[in-house]
Amino acid sequence: MARRTLSADAPVALVTGAASPLGSSISRKLAQGGFRLALHFGKSKDKTLRLQKEMGSSSVETFLVKADLSRPGQVHSIVGQTTRRWGRLDLLVNNAGLFLPTPLLRPDWNDWTQLWNIHSLSPCALAVAARPWLKKTRGSIVNITDIYGELPILQGHAAYSTSKAALIFLTKFLAVAFAPEIRVNAVSPGAISFPEGYDAPQKKSLIQRTALKRQGTPDEISEAVWFLTSNHFVTGQVLRVDGGRFVY
Ligand SMILES: NC(=O)c1ccc[n+]([C@@H]2O[C@H](COP(=O)([O-])OP(=O)(O)OC[C@H]3O[C@@H](n4cnc5c(N)ncnc54)[C@H](OP(=O)(O)O)[C@@H]3O)[C@@H](O)[C@H]2O)c1
């Protein structure tokens, strides 16, 4: 990562689930683009500290914030901690997610609530808390959704898919509600990594269903986040980065 000069005027981004594969790639990309970063974590403190150390060696200013995004009481505080620290906020990336199976015919109320809180209610609450700050900087929000928020075919994952579908709708809703000062967009990844326990034939079959015949990389997602962050004439868009899964 290129070294950069510390600056009190540098833009500030808050990235949830920052140490996850996509979160860390997004955080690195934003750091390369000159952002200071509030790195959110839920349970992965050590992993997030390692990311912070890596960024510190490139003189990127970072700050760790912790919250369980399935619990409403903890959500708002991470925007407050970030703005108290740096006095501004330019970008919110709602990246945190949980791939938890929820059998359709035996719905578990707690699992459904947890997934809807993480994928839909928390991103909304964070967006509302961030709004006055993003208004001042004419900043933006990028939500990380999933192509399965538009494809009703992921067996055993009704709560995951419907909560990501809600995040897609929320993206468009907030783009209207927060305009003209704040832009709101989403990136919808296809297969970047595979869920634990997927065997080789399952992976192969997913790849066969893409036009480009391969899985994507975290960096291909962070490049899409960067595009949506830096192009100031785009709002309300859901950018599918899925190797052509949708058209194939
Ligand atoms: N990887 C893919 O192929 C793919 C495809 C489509 C969409 N996506 C979406 O892309 C995003 C990142 O995916 P990923 O595969 O890189 O990461 P991941 O392994 O799914 O990890 C997601 C992150 O979310 C955080 N998180 C989960 N539950 C939380 C909670 N209750 N409170 C606070 N944080 C919580 C975790 O933080 P802690 O570990 O600190 O708790 C973790 O860093 C997710 O939204 C996912 O749905 C990924």
The ligand as an SDF file (V2000), in Angstrom:
LIG
                    3D

 48 52  0  0  0  0  0  0  0  0999 V2000
  -18.0200  -13.5400    0.0660 N   0  0  0  0  0  0  0  0  0  0  0  0
  -18.9240  -13.6280   -0.8960 C   0  0  0  0  0  0  0  0  0  0  0  0
  -18.8190  -14.4360   -1.8400 O   0  0  0  0  0  0  0  0  0  0  0  0
  -20.1340  -12.7310   -0.8540 C   0  0  0  0  0  0  0  0  0  0  0  0
  -21.0990  -12.8380   -1.8720 C   0  0  0  0  0  0  0  0  0  0  0  0
  -22.2080  -12.0040   -1.8290 C   0  0  0  0  0  0  0  0  0  0  0  0
  -22.3520  -11.0750   -0.8060 C   0  0  0  0  0  0  0  0  0  0  0  0
  -21.4080  -11.0060    0.1780 N   0  0  0  0  0  0  0  0  0  0  0  0
  -21.5960  -10.0020    1.2410 C   0  0  0  0  0  0  0  0  0  0  0  0
  -20.4090   -9.2640    1.4040 O   0  0  0  0  0  0  0  0  0  0  0  0
  -20.2200   -8.8880    2.7660 C   0  0  0  0  0  0  0  0  0  0  0  0
  -18.8430   -9.3390    3.2440 C   0  0  0  0  0  0  0  0  0  0  0  0
  -18.7420  -10.7320    3.0400 O   0  0  0  0  0  0  0  0  0  0  0  0
  -17.3940  -11.5300    3.3950 P   0  0  0  0  0  0  0  0  0  0  0  0
  -17.5650  -12.8980    2.8020 O   0  0  0  0  0  0  0  0  0  0  0  0
  -16.2060  -10.7390    3.0780 O   0  0  0  0  0  0  0  0  0  0  0  0
  -17.4440  -11.5600    4.9530 O   0  0  0  0  0  0  0  0  0  0  0  0
  -18.0220  -12.5610    6.0490 P   0  0  0  0  0  0  0  0  0  0  0  0
  -17.0330  -13.6430    6.2440 O   0  0  0  0  0  0  0  0  0  0  0  0
  -19.4190  -12.8980    5.6920 O   0  0  0  0  0  0  0  0  0  0  0  0
  -17.9560  -11.5990    7.3300 O   0  0  0  0  0  0  0  0  0  0  0  0
  -18.8360  -10.5470    7.4560 C   0  0  0  0  0  0  0  0  0  0  0  0
  -18.4590   -9.5610    8.5460 C   0  0  0  0  0  0  0  0  0  0  0  0
  -19.6760   -9.1550    9.1520 O   0  0  0  0  0  0  0  0  0  0  0  0
  -19.4570   -8.9540   10.5180 C   0  0  0  0  0  0  0  0  0  0  0  0
  -20.6330   -9.3120   11.2990 N   0  0  0  0  0  0  0  0  0  0  0  0
  -21.4380  -10.4020   11.1690 C   0  0  0  0  0  0  0  0  0  0  0  0
  -22.3710  -10.3970   12.1250 N   0  0  0  0  0  0  0  0  0  0  0  0
  -22.1490   -9.2930   12.8970 C   0  0  0  0  0  0  0  0  0  0  0  0
  -22.7740   -8.7340   14.0370 C   0  0  0  0  0  0  0  0  0  0  0  0
  -23.8380   -9.3050   14.6430 N   0  0  0  0  0  0  0  0  0  0  0  0
  -22.2720   -7.6070   14.5540 N   0  0  0  0  0  0  0  0  0  0  0  0
  -21.2010   -7.0060   13.9960 C   0  0  0  0  0  0  0  0  0  0  0  0
  -20.5690   -7.4790   12.9120 N   0  0  0  0  0  0  0  0  0  0  0  0
  -21.0450   -8.6060   12.3590 C   0  0  0  0  0  0  0  0  0  0  0  0
  -18.3200   -9.8630   10.9290 C   0  0  0  0  0  0  0  0  0  0  0  0
  -17.5350   -9.1510   11.8960 O   0  0  0  0  0  0  0  0  0  0  0  0
  -16.8670   -9.9040   13.1610 P   0  0  0  0  0  0  0  0  0  0  0  0
  -16.1740  -11.1110   12.6140 O   0  0  0  0  0  0  0  0  0  0  0  0
  -15.9720   -8.8770   13.7260 O   0  0  0  0  0  0  0  0  0  0  0  0
  -18.0030  -10.2520   14.0970 O   0  0  0  0  0  0  0  0  0  0  0  0
  -17.5440  -10.0780    9.6280 C   0  0  0  0  0  0  0  0  0  0  0  0
  -16.3820   -9.2970    9.6120 O   0  0  0  0  0  0  0  0  0  0  0  0
  -21.3680   -9.5310    3.5300 C   0  0  0  0  0  0  0  0  0  0  0  0
  -22.4040   -8.6010    3.7090 O   0  0  0  0  0  0  0  0  0  0  0  0
  -21.8440  -10.6500    2.6000 C   0  0  0  0  0  0  0  0  0  0  0  0
  -23.2050  -10.9670    2.7770 O   0  0  0  0  0  0  0  0  0  0  0  0
  -20.3090  -11.7980    0.1790 C   0  0  0  0  0  0  0  0  0  0  0  0
  1  2  1  0
  2  3  2  0
  2  4  1  0
  4  5  1  0
  4 48  2  0
  5  6  2  0
  6  7  1  0
  7  8  2  0
  8  9  1  0
  8 48  1  0
  9 10  1  0
  9 46  1  0
 10 11  1  0
 11 12  1  0
 11 44  1  0
 12 13  1  0
 13 14  1  0
 14 15  2  0
 14 16  1  0
 14 17  1  0
 17 18  1  0
 18 19  2  0
 18 20  1  0
 18 21  1  0
 21 22  1  0
 22 23  1  0
 23 24  1  0
 23 42  1  0
 24 25  1  0
 25 26  1  0
 25 36  1  0
 26 27  1  0
 26 35  1  0
 27 28  2  0
 28 29  1  0
 29 30  1  0
 29 35  2  0
 30 31  1  0
 30 32  2  0
 32 33  1  0
 33 34  2  0
 34 35  1  0
 36 37  1  0
 36 42  1  0
 37 38  1  0
 38 39  2  0
 38 40  1  0
 38 41  1  0
 42 43  1  0
 44 45  1  0
 44 46  1  0
 46 47  1  0
M  CHG  2   8   1  16  -1
M  END
$$$$
